[in-house]
Structures are given as C-alpha cells and as structure tokens.
C-alpha cells in the first residue's frame, strides 16, 4: 500500500513539474493571446456594425430606385391623361381627368420628397460609417502586429512545448482518473497553477500555512494522500531544511597605543 501511494505521489509530482514548465512557456507570451482575442472580438463588432449600416444604406438606395420608377409611371399616366383631355366630350370628363392629373403630380412631389430624404439619410449614414471603417482599419493593423509577435514567440518554444505536452500525456496516464480530476480541479483554482507542493520549513509550499508535526509525519510515511487543510493542495513530501552551522566571529583585539614618555 505504501509503495502504491508513493508511486501515486511520484506521478503527481512529475505531472506538476511538467505542467509548471508549460505554464512558464505560456507566461513568456504574456497577455498577447488575450490581447489578440480581444482585438478579434472588437474587429468582429465593427464588421457587424459596418455590415448593418451597409444593409440599411442599400435599402435606402433600393427605395430611391423604387420611387424613381414610380415617378416615371406617374409621368406616363399624366401624359396619357393629357392625350385623353384632347378627346373629352364634356366638362365633366375634362374635370375628372384634370383631377387625376393633379393627383399624379401630387404623388410625384411626395415621391421626390422621399427621394430627397433618402439621400439625406444616406449622407448621414456614410458619415456615421466612416469612423468605424477607419477604426476597423487601425484595429486590423494592430491585430496583424500582435499575431506576428505571438507567432514568433510560439515558434520559438513550439518544439519544447510539444515535447512537454507528449510527456505530460504519458505522465497523466500514470495517475488514476479520480485523482487526476482532483488534481486538475485544484490546479485550475490556483493562480500559480500549483496543485502538488511539498512542506517547506514546516509550512505548506502553496499557501505557507503551518502544517502540524503529526501531519508532517503522516506525509513522510506516504501511506495516504494528504491535502493541505487550508488551500486543498496535495502535500507530496516534507523537505528538511539543513541549516548551516554559523561559526562565531573571531574577536579582533586592538593594540593599545603607547605614548612615549618624555
């Protein structure tokens, strides 16, 4: 049983060491991955906004085209009514045709007003869309620069990271699923990523809270998995600190100055 627990702890320590190496590699990248993601999200937002403005502008252009066609139809009707006026038989027919012509002319005025308003809206939208387009262009340049920088850093450590990842997969297979899940859960909750730590100078190597002597003795025995009661980290071993003997400093005796008697 002792060997089994000892092997489990050994596998966990190895796994923690590999994960810490991966963390160090990722730390070199700094905030670049998050910055790239933020820029991609921001760019997507601007693109959506510009696309929406473009769709609205297209709808206005379509409305202008529709109104222009309606004006042409109205003008054709007016021309038709003018021809009919030449062949009327009485004033009643003449007045009825004249009224229809006036209605068509009024319709043309309304349509022309709508066209003018649509052009004004298009002008406003083009002004509104100019700033997002400019900002989008700047953000795309920033994104390219950040991605290039990140790619360079990733390429420099890619081979090492891939090797460590493979070693990590092998090491993870040596840990039983239940224990591995606990390890991953604890590691995820720790800012420094440490889930397995030794006891140093009588304290937990993670949270630095004191570990009682009796608990330290149990950790040394390695008969069961013991976790820190304060932070929940797995305590792998007890590191004994050997303090160097401090040699007493030699006293230097000063010679008393002798004065010559005259």
C-alpha positions in Angstrom: 0.0 0.0 0.0 2.9 2.3 0.9 4.5 1.8 -2.5 1.2 2.4 -4.3 0.7 5.7 -2.6 4.3 6.6 -3.0 4.1 5.9 -6.8 0.9 8.0 -7.0 2.6 10.9 -5.3 5.7 10.5 -7.6 3.4 10.5 -10.7 1.6 13.6 -9.4 4.9 15.4 -8.7 6.1 14.6 -12.2 2.8 15.8 -13.7 3.0 19.0 -11.7 6.6 19.6 -12.8 5.6 19.3 -16.5 2.5 21.5 -16.1 4.7 24.1 -14.4 7.1 24.1 -17.4 4.1 24.6 -19.8 2.9 27.4 -17.6 6.4 29.1 -17.8 6.3 28.8 -21.6 2.8 30.4 -21.7 3.9 33.1 -19.3 6.6 34.2 -21.8 3.7 35.0 -24.2 2.3 37.3 -21.5 -1.0 38.9 -22.3 -0.6 38.6 -26.1 -3.1 35.7 -26.5 -5.8 37.7 -24.6 -4.9 40.9 -26.5 -5.3 39.0 -29.8 -8.6 37.6 -28.7 -9.9 41.0 -27.6 -8.9 42.6 -30.9 -10.6 39.8 -32.8 -13.8 40.3 -30.8 -13.6 44.1 -31.3 -13.0 43.8 -35.0 -15.9 41.4 -35.3 -18.1 44.0 -33.6 -17.0 46.8 -36.0 -17.6 44.5 -39.0 -21.1 43.6 -37.8 -21.8 47.3 -37.3 -20.5 48.3 -40.8 -22.4 45.4 -42.5 -25.6 46.6 -40.8 -25.0 50.2 -41.9 -24.3 48.9 -45.4 -27.6 46.9 -45.5 -29.5 50.0 -44.3 -27.8 52.1 -47.0 -28.7 49.5 -49.6 -32.3 49.6 -48.5 -32.4 53.4 -48.9 -30.9 53.1 -52.4 -33.5 50.5 -53.3 -36.2 52.8 -52.0 -34.8 55.6 -54.2 -34.9 53.4 -57.3 -38.4 52.3 -56.5 -39.6 55.9 -56.0 -37.9 56.9 -59.3 -39.7 54.2 -61.1 -43.0 55.3 -59.5 -42.3 58.8 -60.8 -41.8 57.5 -64.3 -45.1 55.6 -64.1 -46.9 58.8 -62.8 -45.4 60.8 -65.6 -46.7 58.2 -68.2 -50.1 58.5 -66.6 -50.1 62.3 -66.8 -49.1 62.1 -70.5 -51.9 59.6 -71.1 -54.4 61.9 -69.3 -53.2 64.8 -71.4 -54.0 62.9 -74.6 -57.4 61.9 -73.2 -58.2 65.6 -72.4 -57.9 66.3 -76.2 -60.8 63.9 -76.8 -63.2 64.6 -74.0 -66.9 65.2 -74.8 -67.9 67.3 -71.9 -66.7 69.3 -69.0 -67.4 66.6 -66.5 -64.9 64.2 -68.2 -62.4 67.0 -68.5 -62.6 67.9 -64.8 -62.3 64.2 -63.8 -59.2 63.8 -66.0 -57.7 67.0 -64.6 -58.2 65.8 -61.1 -56.4 62.5 -61.9 -53.5 64.5 -63.4 -53.3 66.7 -60.2 -53.3 63.5 -58.0 -50.4 62.1 -60.1 -48.5 65.4 -59.9 -49.0 65.4 -56.1 -47.8 61.8 -56.0 -44.7 62.9 -57.9 -44.0 65.7 -55.4 -44.3 63.2 -52.5 -42.0 60.7 -54.2 -39.4 63.4 -54.9 -39.6 64.4 -51.2 -39.0 60.8 -50.2 -36.0 60.6 -52.6 -34.5 63.7 -51.1 -35.0 62.4 -47.6 -33.4 59.1 -48.5 -30.4 60.9 -50.0 -30.0 62.9 -46.8 -30.2 59.7 -44.7 -27.6 58.0 -46.9 -25.3 61.0 -46.4 -25.7 60.8 -42.6 -25.0 57.0 -42.7 -21.9 57.4 -44.8 -20.7 59.9 -42.2 -21.5 57.5 -39.4 -19.8 54.6 -41.1 -16.6 56.5 -41.9 -15.3 56.5 -38.3 -15.9 52.8 -37.7 -14.2 51.9 -41.0 -11.2 54.0 -40.0 -11.1 52.4 -36.6 -11.5 48.9 -38.1 -8.5 49.5 -40.4 -6.4 50.6 -37.4 -7.5 47.6 -35.3 -6.8 45.2 -38.2 -3.2 46.6 -38.4 -2.9 46.1 -34.6 -4.2 42.6 -34.8 -1.7 41.7 -37.5 1.2 43.1 -35.5 0.1 41.2 -32.3 -0.4 38.0 -34.2 3.0 38.2 -35.9 4.6 38.9 -32.5 2.7 36.0 -30.9 3.5 33.6 -33.8 7.2 34.4 -33.4 7.2 33.6 -29.7 5.1 30.4 -30.2 7.5 29.2 -32.9 10.5 29.7 -30.6 9.0 27.5 -28.0 6.9 25.2 -30.2 9.2 22.2 -30.2 9.8 22.3 -26.4 6.1 22.7 -25.8 5.1 19.8 -28.0 7.7 17.6 -26.3 6.5 18.6 -22.8 2.8 18.1 -23.9 3.7 14.5 -25.0 5.5 13.8 -21.7 2.5 15.3 -19.9 0.1 12.9 -21.6 2.2 10.0 -20.6 2.5 11.2 -17.1 -1.3 11.8 -16.8 -1.9 8.2 -17.8 0.1 7.1 -14.7 -2.4 8.9 -12.5 -5.8 7.3 -11.8 -8.8 9.2 -13.1 -10.3 10.2 -9.8 -7.0 11.6 -8.5 -6.3 13.3 -11.9 -9.7 15.0 -11.8 -9.0 16.3 -8.3 -5.5 17.5 -9.3 -6.9 19.3 -12.4 -9.7 20.9 -10.3 -7.3 22.2 -7.6 -4.8 23.4 -10.2 -7.5 25.3 -12.1 -8.4 27.1 -8.9 -4.8 28.2 -8.0 -3.5 31.3 -9.6 0.1 29.9 -9.7 -1.2 26.6 -11.1 0.4 24.6 -8.2 -1.8 21.7 -7.1 1.0 19.5 -5.7 3.5 21.0 -3.3 6.0 19.9 -0.6 6.1 21.0 3.0 8.9 23.5 3.4 10.1 24.8 6.8 7.1 23.3 8.4 4.6 25.1 6.1 2.6 24.3 3.0 4.6 25.1 -0.1 1.5 26.7 -1.7 -0.3 28.8 0.9 2.5 28.8 3.5 0.2 27.9 6.4 1.8 25.9 9.2 1.5 22.1 8.9 1.4 20.4 12.3 4.2 18.0 13.1 1.9 15.0 13.4 0.6 15.8 9.9 4.2 16.1 8.6 4.9 12.6 10.0 2.0 11.2 8.1 3.1 12.9 4.9 6.6 11.3 5.3 5.1 7.9 5.8 3.3 8.2 2.4 0.6 5.8 3.4 -2.2 8.0 2.2 -2.8 11.1 0.1 -2.8 14.2 2.4 -4.1 17.6 1.4 -3.5 21.0 3.0 -6.5 21.8 5.2 -6.2 25.5 4.3 -5.8 25.5 0.5 -6.6 22.0 -0.6 -3.3 21.3 -2.3 -1.8 17.8 -2.3 1.2 17.6 0.0 3.7 15.4 -1.7 6.6 15.3 0.8 8.4 17.1 3.6 11.6 18.9 2.7 14.0 19.0 5.7 16.0 22.3 5.7 19.5 21.8 6.8 20.8 25.0 8.3 24.5 25.7 8.1 26.3 26.0 11.3 27.1 29.6 12.0 30.6 29.9 13.1 31.3 32.6 15.8 33.2 35.5 14.5 36.7 35.9 15.9 37.2 38.9 18.0 40.0 41.2 16.9 41.9 42.7 19.8 43.1 46.2 19.2 46.6 47.1 20.5 46.6 49.9 22.8 48.6 52.8 21.5 51.6 53.5 23.8 52.8 57.0 24.2 56.5 57.7 24.8 57.2 59.4 28.0 59.4 62.5 27.6 
